[in-house]
Amino acid sequence: MTTNNKILEWSGVSTAIFYSLLVALNIGAEFVGFTLLLISAALIGLWAYFGKHRGILFLQFFYATAGLIGMVRWF
């Protein structure tokens, strides 16, 4: 695995962790959290595309959609 792929993978994981914490803490940062979800889906989606992980790539489309819906609803 190349360094760029590792950066995509772990950046996506990190943003997903922060997203879930922000939403779970219920501190009024839901918009930021859903933005992080969208970013995470893009990063992990790229990682999945380059690594030919088609199931994970497909899943990221749904996470990105959830992020967009959350952003629209909280804005």
Distance bins in CASP14 RR format, pairs under 12 A and 6 or more apart:
PFRMAT RR
TARGET T0000
AUTHOR 0000-0000-0000
RMODE 2
METHOD distances of the structure
MODEL  1
1 7 0 0 0 0 0 1 0 0 0 0 0
1 8 0 0 0 0 0 1 0 0 0 0 0
1 9 0 0 0 0 1 0 0 0 0 0 0
1 10 0 0 0 0 0 1 0 0 0 0 0
1 47 0 0 0 0 1 0 0 0 0 0 0
1 50 0 0 0 0 1 0 0 0 0 0 0
1 51 0 0 0 0 1 0 0 0 0 0 0
1 53 0 0 0 0 0 1 0 0 0 0 0
2 8 0 0 0 0 1 0 0 0 0 0 0
2 9 0 0 0 0 0 1 0 0 0 0 0
2 47 0 0 0 0 0 1 0 0 0 0 0
2 50 0 0 0 0 1 0 0 0 0 0 0
2 51 0 0 0 0 1 0 0 0 0 0 0
3 9 0 0 0 0 0 1 0 0 0 0 0
3 10 0 0 0 0 0 1 0 0 0 0 0
4 10 0 0 0 0 0 1 0 0 0 0 0
4 11 0 0 0 0 0 1 0 0 0 0 0
4 43 0 0 0 0 0 1 0 0 0 0 0
4 46 0 0 0 0 1 0 0 0 0 0 0
4 47 0 0 0 0 1 0 0 0 0 0 0
4 50 0 0 0 0 1 0 0 0 0 0 0
4 51 0 0 0 0 0 1 0 0 0 0 0
5 11 0 0 0 0 0 1 0 0 0 0 0
5 12 0 0 0 0 0 1 0 0 0 0 0
5 43 0 0 0 0 0 1 0 0 0 0 0
5 44 0 0 0 0 0 1 0 0 0 0 0
5 45 0 0 0 0 0 1 0 0 0 0 0
5 46 0 0 0 0 1 0 0 0 0 0 0
5 47 1 0 1 0 0 0 0 0 0 0 0
5 48 0 0 0 0 1 0 0 0 0 0 0
5 49 0 0 0 0 0 1 0 0 0 0 0
5 50 1 0 1 0 0 0 0 0 0 0 0
5 51 1 0 0 1 0 0 0 0 0 0 0
5 52 0 0 0 0 0 1 0 0 0 0 0
5 53 0 0 0 0 0 1 0 0 0 0 0
6 12 0 0 0 0 0 1 0 0 0 0 0
6 13 0 0 0 0 0 1 0 0 0 0 0
6 43 0 0 0 0 0 1 0 0 0 0 0
6 47 0 0 0 0 1 0 0 0 0 0 0
6 50 0 0 0 0 0 1 0 0 0 0 0
6 51 0 0 0 0 0 1 0 0 0 0 0
7 13 0 0 0 0 0 1 0 0 0 0 0
7 14 0 0 0 0 0 1 0 0 0 0 0
7 43 0 0 0 0 1 0 0 0 0 0 0
7 44 0 0 0 0 0 1 0 0 0 0 0
7 46 0 0 0 0 0 1 0 0 0 0 0
7 47 0 0 0 0 1 0 0 0 0 0 0
7 50 0 0 0 0 0 1 0 0 0 0 0
8 14 0 0 0 0 0 1 0 0 0 0 0
8 15 0 0 0 0 0 1 0 0 0 0 0
8 39 0 0 0 0 0 1 0 0 0 0 0
8 40 0 0 0 0 0 1 0 0 0 0 0
8 41 0 0 0 0 0 1 0 0 0 0 0
8 42 0 0 0 0 1 0 0 0 0 0 0
8 43 1 0 1 0 0 0 0 0 0 0 0
8 44 1 0 0 1 0 0 0 0 0 0 0
8 45 1 0 0 1 0 0 0 0 0 0 0
8 46 1 0 1 0 0 0 0 0 0 0 0
8 47 1 1 0 0 0 0 0 0 0 0 0
8 48 0 0 0 0 1 0 0 0 0 0 0
8 49 0 0 0 0 1 0 0 0 0 0 0
8 50 1 0 0 1 0 0 0 0 0 0 0
8 51 0 0 0 0 1 0 0 0 0 0 0
8 53 0 0 0 0 0 1 0 0 0 0 0
8 56 0 0 0 0 0 1 0 0 0 0 0
8 60 0 0 0 0 0 1 0 0 0 0 0
9 15 0 0 0 0 0 1 0 0 0 0 0
9 16 0 0 0 0 0 1 0 0 0 0 0
9 40 0 0 0 0 0 1 0 0 0 0 0
9 43 1 0 0 1 0 0 0 0 0 0 0
9 44 1 0 0 1 0 0 0 0 0 0 0
9 45 0 0 0 0 1 0 0 0 0 0 0
9 46 0 0 0 0 1 0 0 0 0 0 0
9 47 1 0 1 0 0 0 0 0 0 0 0
9 48 0 0 0 0 1 0 0 0 0 0 0
9 49 0 0 0 0 0 1 0 0 0 0 0
9 50 0 0 0 0 1 0 0 0 0 0 0
9 51 0 0 0 0 1 0 0 0 0 0 0
9 53 0 0 0 0 1 0 0 0 0 0 0
9 56 0 0 0 0 0 1 0 0 0 0 0
10 16 0 0 0 0 0 1 0 0 0 0 0
10 17 0 0 0 0 0 1 0 0 0 0 0
10 40 0 0 0 0 0 1 0 0 0 0 0
10 43 0 0 0 0 1 0 0 0 0 0 0
10 44 0 0 0 0 1 0 0 0 0 0 0
10 47 0 0 0 0 1 0 0 0 0 0 0
11 17 0 0 0 0 0 1 0 0 0 0 0
11 18 0 0 0 0 0 1 0 0 0 0 0
11 36 0 0 0 0 0 1 0 0 0 0 0
11 39 0 0 0 0 1 0 0 0 0 0 0
11 40 0 0 0 0 1 0 0 0 0 0 0
11 41 0 0 0 0 0 1 0 0 0 0 0
11 42 0 0 0 0 1 0 0 0 0 0 0
11 43 1 0 1 0 0 0 0 0 0 0 0
11 44 0 0 0 0 1 0 0 0 0 0 0
11 45 0 0 0 0 0 1 0 0 0 0 0
11 46 0 0 0 0 1 0 0 0 0 0 0
11 47 0 0 0 0 1 0 0 0 0 0 0
12 18 0 0 0 0 1 0 0 0 0 0 0
12 19 0 0 0 0 1 0 0 0 0 0 0
12 36 0 0 0 0 1 0 0 0 0 0 0
12 37 0 0 0 0 0 1 0 0 0 0 0
12 38 0 0 0 0 0 1 0 0 0 0 0
12 39 1 0 0 1 0 0 0 0 0 0 0
12 40 1 0 1 0 0 0 0 0 0 0 0
12 41 0 0 0 0 1 0 0 0 0 0 0
12 42 0 0 0 0 1 0 0 0 0 0 0
12 43 1 1 0 0 0 0 0 0 0 0 0
12 44 1 0 1 0 0 0 0 0 0 0 0
12 45 0 0 0 0 1 0 0 0 0 0 0
12 46 0 0 0 0 1 0 0 0 0 0 0
12 47 1 0 0 1 0 0 0 0 0 0 0
12 48 0 0 0 0 0 1 0 0 0 0 0
12 56 0 0 0 0 0 1 0 0 0 0 0
12 60 0 0 0 0 1 0 0 0 0 0 0
12 63 0 0 0 0 0 1 0 0 0 0 0
13 19 0 0 0 0 0 1 0 0 0 0 0
13 20 0 0 0 0 0 1 0 0 0 0 0
13 36 0 0 0 0 0 1 0 0 0 0 0
13 39 0 0 0 0 0 1 0 0 0 0 0
13 40 1 0 0 1 0 0 0 0 0 0 0
13 41 0 0 0 0 0 1 0 0 0 0 0
13 43 0 0 0 0 1 0 0 0 0 0 0
13 44 1 0 0 1 0 0 0 0 0 0 0
13 45 0 0 0 0 0 1 0 0 0 0 0
13 47 0 0 0 0 1 0 0 0 0 0 0
13 56 0 0 0 0 0 1 0 0 0 0 0
14 20 0 0 0 0 0 1 0 0 0 0 0
14 21 0 0 0 0 0 1 0 0 0 0 0
14 36 0 0 0 0 1 0 0 0 0 0 0
14 39 0 0 0 0 1 0 0 0 0 0 0
14 40 0 0 0 0 1 0 0 0 0 0 0
14 43 0 0 0 0 1 0 0 0 0 0 0
14 44 0 0 0 0 0 1 0 0 0 0 0
15 21 0 0 0 0 0 1 0 0 0 0 0
15 22 0 0 0 0 0 1 0 0 0 0 0
15 32 0 0 0 0 0 1 0 0 0 0 0
15 33 0 0 0 0 1 0 0 0 0 0 0
15 34 0 0 0 0 0 1 0 0 0 0 0
15 35 0 0 0 0 1 0 0 0 0 0 0
15 36 1 0 1 0 0 0 0 0 0 0 0
15 37 1 0 0 1 0 0 0 0 0 0 0
15 38 0 0 0 0 1 0 0 0 0 0 0
15 39 1 0 1 0 0 0 0 0 0 0 0
15 40 1 1 0 0 0 0 0 0 0 0 0
15 41 0 0 0 0 1 0 0 0 0 0 0
15 42 0 0 0 0 1 0 0 0 0 0 0
15 43 1 0 0 1 0 0 0 0 0 0 0
15 44 0 0 0 0 1 0 0 0 0 0 0
15 63 0 0 0 0 0 1 0 0 0 0 0
15 67 0 0 0 0 0 1 0 0 0 0 0
16 22 0 0 0 0 0 1 0 0 0 0 0
16 23 0 0 0 0 0 1 0 0 0 0 0
16 33 0 0 0 0 1 0 0 0 0 0 0
16 34 0 0 0 0 0 1 0 0 0 0 0
16 36 1 0 0 1 0 0 0 0 0 0 0
16 37 1 0 0 1 0 0 0 0 0 0 0
16 38 0 0 0 0 0 1 0 0 0 0 0
16 39 0 0 0 0 1 0 0 0 0 0 0
16 40 1 0 1 0 0 0 0 0 0 0 0
16 41 0 0 0 0 1 0 0 0 0 0 0
16 42 0 0 0 0 0 1 0 0 0 0 0
16 43 0 0 0 0 1 0 0 0 0 0 0
16 44 1 0 0 1 0 0 0 0 0 0 0
16 45 0 0 0 0 0 1 0 0 0 0 0
16 47 0 0 0 0 0 1 0 0 0 0 0
16 59 0 0 0 0 0 1 0 0 0 0 0
16 60 0 0 0 0 0 1 0 0 0 0 0
16 63 0 0 0 0 1 0 0 0 0 0 0
16 64 0 0 0 0 0 1 0 0 0 0 0
16 66 0 0 0 0 0 1 0 0 0 0 0
16 67 0 0 0 0 0 1 0 0 0 0 0
17 23 0 0 0 0 0 1 0 0 0 0 0
17 24 0 0 0 0 0 1 0 0 0 0 0
17 33 0 0 0 0 0 1 0 0 0 0 0
17 36 0 0 0 0 1 0 0 0 0 0 0
17 37 0 0 0 0 0 1 0 0 0 0 0
17 40 0 0 0 0 1 0 0 0 0 0 0
17 44 0 0 0 0 0 1 0 0 0 0 0
18 24 0 0 0 0 0 1 0 0 0 0 0
18 25 0 0 0 0 0 1 0 0 0 0 0
18 29 0 0 0 0 1 0 0 0 0 0 0
18 32 0 0 0 0 1 0 0 0 0 0 0
18 33 1 0 0 1 0 0 0 0 0 0 0
18 34 0 0 0 0 0 1 0 0 0 0 0
18 35 0 0 0 0 0 1 0 0 0 0 0
18 36 1 0 1 0 0 0 0 0 0 0 0
18 37 0 0 0 0 1 0 0 0 0 0 0
18 39 0 0 0 0 1 0 0 0 0 0 0
18 40 0 0 0 0 1 0 0 0 0 0 0
19 25 0 0 0 0 0 1 0 0 0 0 0
19 29 0 0 0 0 1 0 0 0 0 0 0
19 30 0 0 0 0 1 0 0 0 0 0 0
19 31 0 0 0 0 0 1 0 0 0 0 0
19 32 0 0 0 0 1 0 0 0 0 0 0
19 33 1 0 1 0 0 0 0 0 0 0 0
19 34 1 0 0 1 0 0 0 0 0 0 0
19 35 0 0 0 0 1 0 0 0 0 0 0
19 36 1 1 0 0 0 0 0 0 0 0 0
19 37 1 0 1 0 0 0 0 0 0 0 0
19 38 0 0 0 0 1 0 0 0 0 0 0
19 39 0 0 0 0 1 0 0 0 0 0 0
19 40 1 0 0 1 0 0 0 0 0 0 0
19 41 0 0 0 0 1 0 0 0 0 0 0
19 43 0 0 0 0 0 1 0 0 0 0 0
19 44 0 0 0 0 0 1 0 0 0 0 0
19 63 0 0 0 0 1 0 0 0 0 0 0
19 66 0 0 0 0 0 1 0 0 0 0 0
19 67 0 0 0 0 1 0 0 0 0 0 0
19 70 0 0 0 0 0 1 0 0 0 0 0
19 71 0 0 0 0 0 1 0 0 0 0 0
20 29 0 0 0 0 0 1 0 0 0 0 0
20 30 0 0 0 0 0 1 0 0 0 0 0
20 33 0 0 0 0 1 0 0 0 0 0 0
20 34 0 0 0 0 0 1 0 0 0 0 0
20 36 0 0 0 0 1 0 0 0 0 0 0
20 37 0 0 0 0 1 0 0 0 0 0 0
20 40 0 0 0 0 1 0 0 0 0 0 0
20 63 0 0 0 0 0 1 0 0 0 0 0
20 66 0 0 0 0 0 1 0 0 0 0 0
21 27 0 0 0 0 1 0 0 0 0 0 0
21 29 0 0 0 0 1 0 0 0 0 0 0
21 30 0 0 0 0 0 1 0 0 0 0 0
21 32 0 0 0 0 0 1 0 0 0 0 0
21 33 0 0 0 0 1 0 0 0 0 0 0
21 36 0 0 0 0 1 0 0 0 0 0 0
21 37 0 0 0 0 0 1 0 0 0 0 0
22 28 0 0 0 0 1 0 0 0 0 0 0
22 29 1 0 1 0 0 0 0 0 0 0 0
22 30 1 0 0 1 0 0 0 0 0 0 0
22 31 0 0 0 0 1 0 0 0 0 0 0
22 32 1 0 0 1 0 0 0 0 0 0 0
22 33 1 0 1 0 0 0 0 0 0 0 0
22 34 0 0 0 0 1 0 0 0 0 0 0
22 35 0 0 0 0 1 0 0 0 0 0 0
22 36 1 0 0 1 0 0 0 0 0 0 0
22 37 0 0 0 0 1 0 0 0 0 0 0
22 40 0 0 0 0 0 1 0 0 0 0 0
22 74 0 0 0 0 0 1 0 0 0 0 0
23 29 0 0 0 0 1 0 0 0 0 0 0
23 30 1 0 1 0 0 0 0 0 0 0 0
23 31 0 0 0 0 0 1 0 0 0 0 0
23 32 0 0 0 0 1 0 0 0 0 0 0
23 33 1 0 1 0 0 0 0 0 0 0 0
23 34 1 0 0 1 0 0 0 0 0 0 0
23 35 0 0 0 0 0 1 0 0 0 0 0
23 36 0 0 0 0 1 0 0 0 0 0 0
23 37 0 0 0 0 1 0 0 0 0 0 0
23 66 0 0 0 0 0 1 0 0 0 0 0
23 67 0 0 0 0 0 1 0 0 0 0 0
23 70 0 0 0 0 1 0 0 0 0 0 0
23 74 0 0 0 0 1 0 0 0 0 0 0
24 30 0 0 0 0 0 1 0 0 0 0 0
24 33 0 0 0 0 0 1 0 0 0 0 0
25 32 0 0 0 0 0 1 0 0 0 0 0
25 33 0 0 0 0 0 1 0 0 0 0 0
26 33 0 0 0 0 0 1 0 0 0 0 0
27 33 0 0 0 0 0 1 0 0 0 0 0
28 34 0 0 0 0 0 1 0 0 0 0 0
28 74 0 0 0 0 1 0 0 0 0 0 0
29 35 0 0 0 0 1 0 0 0 0 0 0
29 36 0 0 0 0 1 0 0 0 0 0 0
29 74 0 0 0 0 1 0 0 0 0 0 0
30 36 0 0 0 0 0 1 0 0 0 0 0
30 37 0 0 0 0 0 1 0 0 0 0 0
30 67 0 0 0 0 0 1 0 0 0 0 0
30 69 0 0 0 0 0 1 0 0 0 0 0
30 70 1 0 0 1 0 0 0 0 0 0 0
30 71 0 0 0 0 1 0 0 0 0 0 0
30 72 0 0 0 0 0 1 0 0 0 0 0
30 73 0 0 0 0 1 0 0 0 0 0 0
30 74 1 0 1 0 0 0 0 0 0 0 0
30 75 0 0 0 0 1 0 0 0 0 0 0
31 37 0 0 0 0 0 1 0 0 0 0 0
31 38 0 0 0 0 0 1 0 0 0 0 0
31 67 0 0 0 0 0 1 0 0 0 0 0
31 68 0 0 0 0 0 1 0 0 0 0 0
31 70 1 0 0 1 0 0 0 0 0 0 0
31 71 1 0 0 1 0 0 0 0 0 0 0
31 72 0 0 0 0 1 0 0 0 0 0 0
31 73 0 0 0 0 1 0 0 0 0 0 0
31 74 1 0 1 0 0 0 0 0 0 0 0
31 75 1 0 0 1 0 0 0 0 0 0 0
32 38 0 0 0 0 0 1 0 0 0 0 0
32 39 0 0 0 0 0 1 0 0 0 0 0
32 67 0 0 0 0 0 1 0 0 0 0 0
32 70 0 0 0 0 0 1 0 0 0 0 0
32 71 0 0 0 0 1 0 0 0 0 0 0
32 74 0 0 0 0 1 0 0 0 0 0 0
32 75 0 0 0 0 0 1 0 0 0 0 0
33 39 0 0 0 0 1 0 0 0 0 0 0
33 40 0 0 0 0 1 0 0 0 0 0 0
33 66 0 0 0 0 0 1 0 0 0 0 0
33 67 0 0 0 0 1 0 0 0 0 0 0
33 70 0 0 0 0 1 0 0 0 0 0 0
33 71 0 0 0 0 1 0 0 0 0 0 0
33 74 0 0 0 0 1 0 0 0 0 0 0
34 40 0 0 0 0 0 1 0 0 0 0 0
34 41 0 0 0 0 0 1 0 0 0 0 0
34 63 0 0 0 0 0 1 0 0 0 0 0
34 64 0 0 0 0 0 1 0 0 0 0 0
34 65 0 0 0 0 0 1 0 0 0 0 0
34 66 1 0 0 1 0 0 0 0 0 0 0
34 67 1 0 1 0 0 0 0 0 0 0 0
34 68 1 0 0 1 0 0 0 0 0 0 0
34 69 1 0 0 1 0 0 0 0 0 0 0
34 70 1 0 1 0 0 0 0 0 0 0 0
34 71 1 0 1 0 0 0 0 0 0 0 0
34 72 0 0 0 0 1 0 0 0 0 0 0
34 73 0 0 0 0 1 0 0 0 0 0 0
34 74 1 0 0 1 0 0 0 0 0 0 0
34 75 0 0 0 0 1 0 0 0 0 0 0
35 41 0 0 0 0 0 1 0 0 0 0 0
35 42 0 0 0 0 0 1 0 0 0 0 0
35 64 0 0 0 0 0 1 0 0 0 0 0
35 67 1 0 0 1 0 0 0 0 0 0 0
35 68 0 0 0 0 1 0 0 0 0 0 0
35 70 0 0 0 0 1 0 0 0 0 0 0
35 71 1 0 0 1 0 0 0 0 0 0 0
35 72 0 0 0 0 0 1 0 0 0 0 0
35 74 0 0 0 0 1 0 0 0 0 0 0
35 75 0 0 0 0 0 1 0 0 0 0 0
36 42 0 0 0 0 0 1 0 0 0 0 0
36 43 0 0 0 0 0 1 0 0 0 0 0
36 63 0 0 0 0 0 1 0 0 0 0 0
36 64 0 0 0 0 0 1 0 0 0 0 0
36 66 0 0 0 0 0 1 0 0 0 0 0
36 67 0 0 0 0 1 0 0 0 0 0 0
36 70 0 0 0 0 0 1 0 0 0 0 0
36 71 0 0 0 0 0 1 0 0 0 0 0
37 43 0 0 0 0 0 1 0 0 0 0 0
37 44 0 0 0 0 0 1 0 0 0 0 0
37 60 0 0 0 0 0 1 0 0 0 0 0
37 62 0 0 0 0 0 1 0 0 0 0 0
37 63 1 0 0 1 0 0 0 0 0 0 0
37 64 1 0 0 1 0 0 0 0 0 0 0
37 65 0 0 0 0 0 1 0 0 0 0 0
37 66 1 0 0 1 0 0 0 0 0 0 0
37 67 1 0 1 0 0 0 0 0 0 0 0
37 68 0 0 0 0 1 0 0 0 0 0 0
37 69 0 0 0 0 1 0 0 0 0 0 0
37 70 0 0 0 0 1 0 0 0 0 0 0
37 71 0 0 0 0 1 0 0 0 0 0 0
37 74 0 0 0 0 0 1 0 0 0 0 0
38 44 0 0 0 0 0 1 0 0 0 0 0
38 45 0 0 0 0 0 1 0 0 0 0 0
38 60 0 0 0 0 0 1 0 0 0 0 0
38 61 0 0 0 0 0 1 0 0 0 0 0
38 62 0 0 0 0 0 1 0 0 0 0 0
38 63 0 0 0 0 1 0 0 0 0 0 0
38 64 1 0 1 0 0 0 0 0 0 0 0
38 65 0 0 0 0 1 0 0 0 0 0 0
38 66 0 0 0 0 1 0 0 0 0 0 0
38 67 1 0 1 0 0 0 0 0 0 0 0
38 68 1 0 0 1 0 0 0 0 0 0 0
38 69 0 0 0 0 0 1 0 0 0 0 0
38 70 0 0 0 0 1 0 0 0 0 0 0
38 71 1 0 0 1 0 0 0 0 0 0 0
38 72 0 0 0 0 0 1 0 0 0 0 0
39 45 0 0 0 0 0 1 0 0 0 0 0
39 46 0 0 0 0 0 1 0 0 0 0 0
39 60 0 0 0 0 0 1 0 0 0 0 0
39 63 0 0 0 0 0 1 0 0 0 0 0
39 64 0 0 0 0 1 0 0 0 0 0 0
39 67 0 0 0 0 1 0 0 0 0 0 0
39 68 0 0 0 0 0 1 0 0 0 0 0
39 71 0 0 0 0 0 1 0 0 0 0 0
40 46 0 0 0 0 0 1 0 0 0 0 0
40 47 0 0 0 0 0 1 0 0 0 0 0
40 48 0 0 0 0 0 1 0 0 0 0 0
40 59 0 0 0 0 0 1 0 0 0 0 0
40 60 0 0 0 0 1 0 0 0 0 0 0
40 63 1 0 0 1 0 0 0 0 0 0 0
40 64 0 0 0 0 1 0 0 0 0 0 0
40 66 0 0 0 0 0 1 0 0 0 0 0
40 67 0 0 0 0 1 0 0 0 0 0 0
41 47 0 0 0 0 0 1 0 0 0 0 0
41 48 0 0 0 0 1 0 0 0 0 0 0
41 49 0 0 0 0 0 1 0 0 0 0 0
41 56 0 0 0 0 0 1 0 0 0 0 0
41 57 0 0 0 0 0 1 0 0 0 0 0
41 58 0 0 0 0 0 1 0 0 0 0 0
41 59 0 0 0 0 1 0 0 0 0 0 0
41 60 1 0 1 0 0 0 0 0 0 0 0
41 61 1 0 0 1 0 0 0 0 0 0 0
41 62 0 0 0 0 1 0 0 0 0 0 0
41 63 1 0 1 0 0 0 0 0 0 0 0
41 64 1 1 0 0 0 0 0 0 0 0 0
41 65 0 0 0 0 1 0 0 0 0 0 0
41 66 0 0 0 0 1 0 0 0 0 0 0
41 67 1 0 0 1 0 0 0 0 0 0 0
41 68 0 0 0 0 1 0 0 0 0 0 0
41 71 0 0 0 0 0 1 0 0 0 0 0
42 48 0 0 0 0 0 1 0 0 0 0 0
42 49 0 0 0 0 0 1 0 0 0 0 0
42 57 0 0 0 0 0 1 0 0 0 0 0
42 60 1 0 0 1 0 0 0 0 0 0 0
42 61 0 0 0 0 0 1 0 0 0 0 0
42 63 0 0 0 0 1 0 0 0 0 0 0
42 64 1 0 0 1 0 0 0 0 0 0 0
42 67 0 0 0 0 0 1 0 0 0 0 0
42 68 0 0 0 0 0 1 0 0 0 0 0
43 49 0 0 0 0 0 1 0 0 0 0 0
43 50 0 0 0 0 0 1 0 0 0 0 0
43 56 0 0 0 0 0 1 0 0 0 0 0
43 57 0 0 0 0 0 1 0 0 0 0 0
43 60 0 0 0 0 1 0 0 0 0 0 0
43 63 0 0 0 0 0 1 0 0 0 0 0
43 64 0 0 0 0 0 1 0 0 0 0 0
44 50 0 0 0 0 0 1 0 0 0 0 0
44 51 0 0 0 0 0 1 0 0 0 0 0
44 53 0 0 0 0 1 0 0 0 0 0 0
44 55 0 0 0 0 0 1 0 0 0 0 0
44 56 1 0 0 1 0 0 0 0 0 0 0
44 57 0 0 0 0 1 0 0 0 0 0 0
44 58 0 0 0 0 0 1 0 0 0 0 0
44 59 0 0 0 0 1 0 0 0 0 0 0
44 60 1 0 1 0 0 0 0 0 0 0 0
44 61 0 0 0 0 0 1 0 0 0 0 0
44 62 0 0 0 0 0 1 0 0 0 0 0
44 63 1 0 0 1 0 0 0 0 0 0 0
44 64 0 0 0 0 1 0 0 0 0 0 0
45 51 0 0 0 0 1 0 0 0 0 0 0
45 52 0 0 0 0 0 1 0 0 0 0 0
45 53 0 0 0 0 1 0 0 0 0 0 0
45 54 0 0 0 0 0 1 0 0 0 0 0
45 55 0 0 0 0 0 1 0 0 0 0 0
45 56 1 0 0 1 0 0 0 0 0 0 0
45 57 1 0 1 0 0 0 0 0 0 0 0
45 58 0 0 0 0 1 0 0 0 0 0 0
45 59 0 0 0 0 1 0 0 0 0 0 0
45 60 1 0 1 0 0 0 0 0 0 0 0
45 61 0 0 0 0 1 0 0 0 0 0 0
45 62 0 0 0 0 0 1 0 0 0 0 0
45 63 0 0 0 0 1 0 0 0 0 0 0
45 64 0 0 0 0 1 0 0 0 0 0 0
46 53 0 0 0 0 0 1 0 0 0 0 0
46 56 0 0 0 0 0 1 0 0 0 0 0
46 57 0 0 0 0 1 0 0 0 0 0 0
46 60 0 0 0 0 1 0 0 0 0 0 0
46 64 0 0 0 0 0 1 0 0 0 0 0
47 53 1 0 0 1 0 0 0 0 0 0 0
47 56 1 0 0 1 0 0 0 0 0 0 0
47 57 0 0 0 0 1 0 0 0 0 0 0
47 60 0 0 0 0 1 0 0 0 0 0 0
48 54 1 0 0 1 0 0 0 0 0 0 0
48 55 1 0 0 1 0 0 0 0 0 0 0
48 56 1 0 1 0 0 0 0 0 0 0 0
48 57 1 1 0 0 0 0 0 0 0 0 0
48 58 0 0 0 0 1 0 0 0 0 0 0
48 59 0 0 0 0 1 0 0 0 0 0 0
48 60 1 0 0 1 0 0 0 0 0 0 0
48 61 0 0 0 0 0 1 0 0 0 0 0
48 63 0 0 0 0 0 1 0 0 0 0 0
49 55 0 0 0 0 0 1 0 0 0 0 0
49 56 0 0 0 0 1 0 0 0 0 0 0
49 57 1 0 1 0 0 0 0 0 0 0 0
49 58 0 0 0 0 0 1 0 0 0 0 0
49 60 0 0 0 0 1 0 0 0 0 0 0
49 61 0 0 0 0 0 1 0 0 0 0 0
50 56 0 0 0 0 0 1 0 0 0 0 0
50 57 0 0 0 0 1 0 0 0 0 0 0
51 57 0 0 0 0 1 0 0 0 0 0 0
53 59 0 0 0 0 1 0 0 0 0 0 0
53 60 0 0 0 0 1 0 0 0 0 0 0
54 60 0 0 0 0 0 1 0 0 0 0 0
54 61 0 0 0 0 0 1 0 0 0 0 0
55 61 0 0 0 0 1 0 0 0 0 0 0
55 62 0 0 0 0 0 1 0 0 0 0 0
56 62 0 0 0 0 0 1 0 0 0 0 0
56 63 0 0 0 0 0 1 0 0 0 0 0
57 63 0 0 0 0 0 1 0 0 0 0 0
57 64 0 0 0 0 0 1 0 0 0 0 0
58 64 0 0 0 0 0 1 0 0 0 0 0
58 65 0 0 0 0 0 1 0 0 0 0 0
59 65 0 0 0 0 0 1 0 0 0 0 0
59 66 0 0 0 0 0 1 0 0 0 0 0
60 66 0 0 0 0 0 1 0 0 0 0 0
60 67 0 0 0 0 0 1 0 0 0 0 0
61 67 0 0 0 0 0 1 0 0 0 0 0
61 68 0 0 0 0 0 1 0 0 0 0 0
62 68 0 0 0 0 0 1 0 0 0 0 0
62 69 0 0 0 0 0 1 0 0 0 0 0
63 69 0 0 0 0 0 1 0 0 0 0 0
63 70 0 0 0 0 0 1 0 0 0 0 0
64 70 0 0 0 0 0 1 0 0 0 0 0
64 71 0 0 0 0 0 1 0 0 0 0 0
65 71 0 0 0 0 0 1 0 0 0 0 0
65 72 0 0 0 0 0 1 0 0 0 0 0
66 72 0 0 0 0 0 1 0 0 0 0 0
66 73 0 0 0 0 0 1 0 0 0 0 0
67 73 0 0 0 0 1 0 0 0 0 0 0
67 74 0 0 0 0 1 0 0 0 0 0 0
67 75 0 0 0 0 0 1 0 0 0 0 0
68 74 0 0 0 0 0 1 0 0 0 0 0
68 75 0 0 0 0 0 1 0 0 0 0 0
69 75 0 0 0 0 0 1 0 0 0 0 0
END
